[in-house]
Amino acid sequence: MLTNTCYGKGKNVVFLHGFCESKEIWSELAEGLKDNYRIIALDLPGFGDNGYNEHDTSSIENMAKAVHDSLVLLKVDTCVLIGHSLGGYVALALAKLYPKLVQGLGLFHSTAFADSEEKKEARNKTARYLLEYGVKSFIEPFVPALFYSRRRKELASSIEQVIQIGLKTPQETIVAVTYAMRDRESQIELLKQLEVPVLFIIGKEDTAVTLDKSLEQCHLPKQSLCLFLEETGHQGMFERPQESLAAIKGFLQLCLNTNLQL
């Protein structure tokens, strides 16, 4: 069972965090949703309070299977999945492996595209750097770069929070998942075929999943909603929490046929 935090009661909404993060990143959004839904925030394999697991971190598909096994134990038959970055990759894999599970899919600064050759080489460099210099040397510059440069001073406390989460991540996990992200397959065809609504939350200043790449995919699903965030990088849950919450509330109404006030 993956470590998790559950909030509230109602229809299931599952949140999956990003690379070098944990379930803690969702706490503010969960507080805004728990009165109407059962919110489940999971630590992905090897992250948060989960120890390193060689098998579960070896591929995005294995991470998805570990998430599914935990959802079974939590008696989740259907849910809306919302994944940040890496969590979006895992959510897409879950939608492919277990289509009956998914009532809606949220890609929060994430992409269905596979890595380009340039990106794959960057992943290789990341893994080599980690093995040579360790987690601290990697995390301390990595996390601030995920936030929009002109708002980093304003968001210093959030940046420090994410740094502290990242520093707890085992080196083995970071290296293994770096390779898993590098080797993941494109899910663009899945995105086109999904029968459920898809939400895209997009930072206009995101350097990890760029605006151009988001524009290439956000029109592909049969039904999609898009939120474009000004002066926002890769961390909308911290950079634009109110806007992100409002978009997710509207999306959940659509997916779960609820009639709630935003």
Secondary structure, 3 states (H helix, E strand, C coil): CCCEEEECCCEEEEEECCCCCCHHHHHHHHHHHCCCEEEEEECCCCCCCCCCCCCCCCCHHHHHHHHHHHHHHCCCCCEEEEEECHHHHHHHHHHHHCHHHEEEEEEECCCCCCCCHHHHHHHHHHHHHHHHHCHHHHHHHHCHHHCCHHHCCCCHHHHHHHHHHHHCCCHHHHHHHHHHHHHCCCCHHHHHHCCCCEEEEEECCCCCCCHHHHHHHCCCCCCEEEEEECCCCCCHHHHCHHHHHHHHHHHHHHHHCCCCCC
